[in-house]
Amino acid sequence: MTYKKNNSNINIAYWFYRKTDKLKTKLSETKIQYLLLLSQMHYTIKYKNLLMPSLFVYSNSEIYDPTVRTIMNYGFPLMPIPEFETEVTDFLDLIWQKYAPFSDEKLQEFVHSLNCFKNIYNENDNIIINPLNLIDSFATSIRNKKNENKSKIMISQNGPVKVSAWTPRKLKK
């Protein structure tokens, strides 16, 4: 698999950083790390291509890119705003809209609740994560999360019942 004209995960991180800068808010290191991970996974599923070359580390129940962590500790250097293809910018905007409203804790909780992470890693692991190894299980986890939100289990007089949103049937004209 190749990557899509983004030679560095630092450019993607800087794009998110600049997005918050324009909104006059701050972006925590935790949130930027999870935005990078989720961007890589979603982009790879959607376009069958990597967004950026990257490896993440799982340590002490945290998932992070070590290069971006080091840069965030010292502050982003003065660098030109990265320019991406429209497809990539539009994609990053969608990721931003979907995940930026989450608090750091909720975002971490969401990622750790995905089966692709929950079933593989435990608190004491210190390992390198190659996102390519998780793509299939990530896609399944996301699908399952969507399905969890669509139907609920309620208790009736006869026991548990799966309840889903009502959809009207189509009438013949």
Beta strands, then each sheet from edge to edge (+ up, - down):
strand 1: 56-59
strand 2: 62-64
strand 3: 126-129
strand 4: 151-156
strand 5: 159-164
sheet 1: 2+ 1- 3+
sheet 2: 4+ 5-
end
